[in-house]
Structures are given as structure tokens and as C-alpha cells.
Amino acid sequence: MTDNFYDEVLLDHNLHPLHLHELPTATCSHAGMNPSCGDEITLHLDLNGGVIADGSFTGVGCAISQASADIMLDLIIGRTPHDALHLTDLFMKMIGGEISQDELDELEEAGALQNISKMPARVKCAVLSWRTLHHLLTDYLANQN
Amino acid sequence: MNLNTIKSDFPVFAQYPELAYLDNSATTQKPKAVLDAVLQYYRAENANPLRGLYDLSVRATEVYENARIAVQKFIGAASEREIIFTRNATESLNLIVYSWGRTNLHADDEILVLISEHHSNLLPWQNLSRETGAKLRFLECDEFGAYTPESLRNALTPRTKIFAAAQISNIFGRLNPISEFAEICHKNGTVIVCDGAQSVPHIPVDVQALGVDFLACSGHKMLAPMGIGVLYGKEELLAQMPPFLYGGEMIEYVTRESATYAELPHKFEAGTVNAAGAAGLHAAIDYIRSIGFDAITAREAALTKLAFDAVKEIPHVRIIGAETADEHHGILTFTVDGVHPHDIAAVFDSDNIAIRAGHHCAQPLHKFLGVPSTARMSIAFYNDEQDIERFINTLKSIRRRMGYDR
């Protein structure tokens, strides 16, 4: 029996999320959903000035999807859309189980979700916010051109 | 039959001795007798049934048709012509909708469905409603998952052509008053479709005593292999219905332009059938009969009560549905404050206990109940007290393990 079932980092982000709130300054929002589990989150970003000036998420979901969204926002706020998409690629590589140590270091706290690659049933939960971010940013960049 | 050693009949528990399998409403494990029957079919009885002109094909046909008679007797149908083999309850329900529904439903007619129905007894009707313009309406339960005959009487209108209801809900575990429902429906000229997927494996079901027009169930939820299911229909209805699937084995005579179709039940069994699955289902029925529903219902009721009484004392845990154990029939659906059901299931999994989490194919019900998703444990007679005690111990530990109350 593993008593501390999830990593403390995940439990803390789930119980005390910093970024779970509405975002009045948001310039873009995008909804993501896992139809099979019922996890639903909406990602809100303030992209004024071409950088992710601020961000938040709203919605409901399991500890993994909520913590993953909160950690992701910690990581991407202050970065450019291109940098955030690069981190998205790294996160997907990590979940696919094919990430190098240097790349893992770039993901900072999001590395706490590395073991999800061994829990196939929960992969969709972990990637929900990142998938949503990817949709939002690729739409945003397409509209810029 | 000693129910305390019954797990040894199920090879999966020799493979996984530490597993507490409490997801029986999703699918049951299979006893050796069923596995042997499937193997025996392919080893010694296999040919294409229903069309061969040689000994082995005749043998395959016998195996297949004997399984049909076993099902007929098991659910009390008047004739074997009323038993159609399908893939599962979902396919049985779709057959009713596509064949009976498309022929008999028109714009301005009404379809009435319980709010607690599994998607398999809802989505085919929803689609039929879109196709025909018939109106889809829902009968709502009270907060404990109960439906009364009065509520049905009030909901029926002269335009209600069909009423679809599960005998036992896969969320509440509650037994619905199907025979009273059938009587009320028939007075109104309404056809009643019963989803027996959760009831046929656990309680004695007699379709004639219930008075239903159609009943669907799945083999895999009653110890049989996946891929074999049953549709019961009253002969007078089935006889008037057009085929559901067209192809081989369901015809009498075919020309370039037209065909006449086989008699019941083969009219509804196009293509090569799942004879090995039917053999497995026959063995499952024999196995269930050898234990007997008296023993099965007593055992499942005792285990349900053991679980229910403990769970209702655990702080922050809420049971969905009735407030007494005897209305749960082996199904406990629950929530834990602050913990998402997927995390609940993951903690159980880490303790080698298999339960289900999500919306259990009943999203409209979850919206109605105001909970996004739930966790569910479901019992079969081969479970034991130890399985239940482990379930209770893990459930007690979940909030602490998710970082609360430390």
C-alpha cells in the first residue's frame, strides 16, 4: 500500500491551487474536456504584448488534472507563446516516457507528473490542460499571421 | 455449494490472488465451467451453425439452439422463438429501436425514458426521436432514486408509444417496480422495454410474470463471455418487425430484387452467429442454477449490507440513492468530499481493489443529481467479507491520503 498516494507537490497544487479563478484581463479562453472522465477545464490567458502576461483556469476535475493545470500556469506565465509551446512538447515527451534529464529540468515542478506515464488510465487527466494550452496558442498564433 | 470457496472456481483469482474485484456491474469474472465450454466448442463442436449438411455442423447447430432453450427457460419466455442472440444488451436495445421503433414511431408520438437510464437505453431513443420527430421525455426519480407507479401514470399520455426502463439501475442499484409499470403501460397502449443488464445476473427474472414486451441483457455481466447478449421480445411483436441486419442466415428465399426472411428467431440473426459465446452463456446459466438464486441473493444482500452499514458511518462519504442497504442490490455508488472519483479509483487500485469511477454511462442522471461524477463498487456472489473489509479500510483512508485532515 502506498500511503502517500500522490506526490506532495501534486496534492498541494490540487488542494491549494494558485491559478484556479476567473481572469478579467483575459484576451483568450479555451475549453478542454475529457468526455470519458468528465474533467472540464477552461484556460484563460492574458496575451497583451505578445507574452503570457497572466493566466488562470476554471472548471472541475480530478487531482491530477487540476494540479497539472496549476503547475502548467506557474511555468508558462511570463513566457512567450513559442516558449510555452516548446514546454508543451517537452511535457508530451515526458508523458510518452522519452524525455532526457536536461529536458526534464526545463519542466521544473511539472516533472512531478513524470510517473503518470506509468498510469495509462490517468494520462488523459495529466495532459488535459497542456492539450488545451496547445489549442489556444496555435489558434492565437494562426490569427496573428 | 460452499460460497466461501467459490472463488476457486474462477481462474482469474488464482492469477491475481490479491485482487478484490468490485466492478461486477461493468463485467463479471468467468468461472472455469464457462471457459471450458467455449474451449470445448472450438475443440470439438465447431462448424458454421444453421446451414451445414454434415454431422459437425449439425452438432454446432445443436449447441447454439440448446443455449437458446437454456436462456428461454432461465428468463421464463413462452417460446424459444422469442429469444434473439445479439452481441450484448446495447445491441439488443438498438435492435428494438431500429426495427420496432422506426416502423412504429412517428412525429407527435412520445418516447418516455427513466432519467437514470444507461446511455444504451437512452441514446438509441434520442436518435430515434431526432429521426422521427417523436418527442423524448424523461421520468424523474426522487432523491433516493425511487420511481413510483403514480409518477409513471401521471407521465404517460395517449401519445406515449414506448416506455424504456431498467429493472435495476446501474447507479442506484434500486429495483424498479417493472411489473406494475408494465400493467400501467399496457392499459395506456404503451410498449414497455426493460433493460435487464443489471437484474438478470442477480435476481430471478421471469419475463412473463413481469409482463414486459421486450427485455435486453448481456452475457458478460452474468459470467458468460463478452460478445453474446440476449433480446427477449413477445412473439406477436417480433413477428411483425422488419429485420435489423440483412445478410446470410436470415433468409428463406432470395431473388435479384427481393427476399423473404427466415422465421423467428433467425430473422434477427444475420451472418455467422457467436455459437461459442452461446455455449459459454449456456454454461454460465447452468453454473448460476447450480448455485441457485436463493444462495446468490442472500450472499449478495449480506455483502451489500456489510458494505453499506460501514460506508454510511464514514465521514465525508455520501452514498447515492436509497438510505437502506436492501435497496442497493450489490451496487454502492458514492462520492468523497473534496476527492475526485478518478483519484478515489486510483487509490483503490493502488490497494489492489477494482472499482469504477466516472459517470457510468449515465451523464443525464449525474446532471440531474448535481454531481459531475461518482465512484461505484459492485458486488457479485463470489466476493467475500474480506473483499468488503478491504474496500472499507481503503475508503476510510482516502481523504488522509489525498492530503486532508493531516
Interface residues (C-beta under 8 A of the other chain):
Chain A: M1 T2 D3 N4 F5 Y6 E8 L11 D12 N14 L15 S36 C37 G38 D39 E40 V60 G61 C62 A63 I64 Q66 M119 A121 R122 C125
Chain B: G338 V339 H340 P341 H342 D343 A346 V347 S350 D351 A357 G358 H359 Q363 H366 P372 S373 S397 R401 M402 G403 Y404
